[in-house]
Amino acid sequence: MATETPHVSNPHLLRDIQKLGAFDVSACFSCGTCTSVCPLSDGTTVFPRKIITYAQLGLEEKILASPEPWLCYYCGECTDNCPRGADPAGFMMATRRWLTTKYDVTGISKRLYGSKLAEWIGIGLLVLLAGLLAFWYHGPIVTSTVALSTFAPIQLVELADWVVLGVLSVFLLVNVFRMYYYTVLRIPGKRIPFSAYVKNVLILPITFFTQYKFASCKKDPKKHWFSHLSRYLGYAMLFVLAVFLLSEWQTDTYYPLWSPIMLLQYAAAGLLIYGLSGPLYGRLKKTENQYKYSHSTDWMFLLLLLATALTGVAVVTFKYTYLPWAAYITYAFHLMLVTALLVLEVPFAKWSHMAYRTFAPYFAKLQALRGTPLAGGSKSG
């Protein structure tokens, strides 16, 4: 049985979260409107008022023990209806960034979220490193046709893929375990039987592949849910192509345009570009409250992912239009962008949120089984 976590007040907690995007939450006077209008707030998840109160009181351990920030899908209903203009939706987003820095054992997340300079230096170094490796280790350049496997030896690219995947997976899994430690292991309560872990494990694939909670979260739920899901699934397909089907994608074979491998490429690119268009347009035009204040890491994630998708499309286009030099140069840029995207985003920044969102309902269920009040409460917060 875990021991009671001491609730020591951190007087700088609200300030630290505000630095990550919660600009106006200090205006909150705890009226409870945000919780009452939130379509996802119920008897087991009462937010955002509870989390705001924790921050105002400096209860860092309480926020660390709460899965609620990851159960919020940033629909903006609370901000739309806040009588004080306190932007509770922005506060929940900033809290997720703060939690990401707390889960990360390396300190890289804290630097990325805390400094634009560190962010751009990180991107620049990774892009430069990948570019130098492509320049030093590329194979013979065939100009009579597009020979990607000759230009970028498949064995080297596959080896790099698996090494990077292994290292990043270790970091991400450690971070997810720390989330589990804070939300389940460290809090007081009854022992959770192993059967409960197994019984509830289906929550993970259901949450990951459907993102169904988002469909309850918007004035136009189907549109926004599909946009959100498109980014997830498009990236998942891109990951499968880049890691597990690389020998089929990076090949000198010219497949029929409607073959399965080509259809998978169309689907990955189409879903990604569609899923990214809404957030990018919204942030440029500030069409909704959720897009009015964007952290620099939000832009980094969206632009890197879009550039990765577009350069992938361009490589295939140049290959099938027999433009070898354009294909090789674009493929080198594609590898440079993929390196920056994977290394920074997967374990340390925005894309790690995908893992935390997926595990949050699972951990919330386990937390509830401990009989702790942390996972529950009333609708009024």
Secondary structure, 3 states (H helix, E strand, C coil): CCCCCCCCECCCHHHHHHCCCCCCHHHCCCCCHHHHHCCCCCCCCCCCHHHHHHHHHCEHHHHHCCCHHHHCCCCCHHHHHCCCCCCHHHHHHHHHHHHHHHHCCCCHHHHHHHCHHHHHHHHHHHHHHHHHHHHHHCCCCCCCCCCHHHHCCHHHHHHHHHHHHHHHHHHHHHHHHHHHHHHHHCCCCCCCCHHHHHHCCCHHHHHHHHCHHHHHCCCCHHHHHHHHHHHHHHHHHHHHHHHHCHHHHCCCCCCCCCCHHHHHHHHHHHHHHHHHHHHHHHHHHCCCHHHCCCCHHHHHHHHHHHHHHHHHHHHHHHHHCCCHHHHHHHHHHHHHHHHHHHHHHHHHCCCHHHHHHHHHHHHHHHHHHCCCHHHCCCCCC
